[in-house]
């Protein structure tokens, strides 16, 4: 919920959202839906997960992008560069 408040307050500055599947306080589906609705098409939402099949988890959240844990920092650097 705190992240949604930050997105609402700082939307013009945010270029990329990394969403972990397990979060305190909100179900992943609810959180992803709220982020997608607030961010719109201009801010990519990327799932970060240790799931065996990350594509299934991403599809469950209606996301098309994911990063599997553990990941190399170069993966995040590429995401940030693409979002800039």
Secondary structure, 3 states (H helix, E strand, C coil): CHHHHHHHHHCCCCCEEEEECCCCCCCHHHHHHHHHHHHHHHCEEEEEECCCCHHHHHHHCCCCCEEECCCCHHHHHHHHHHHC
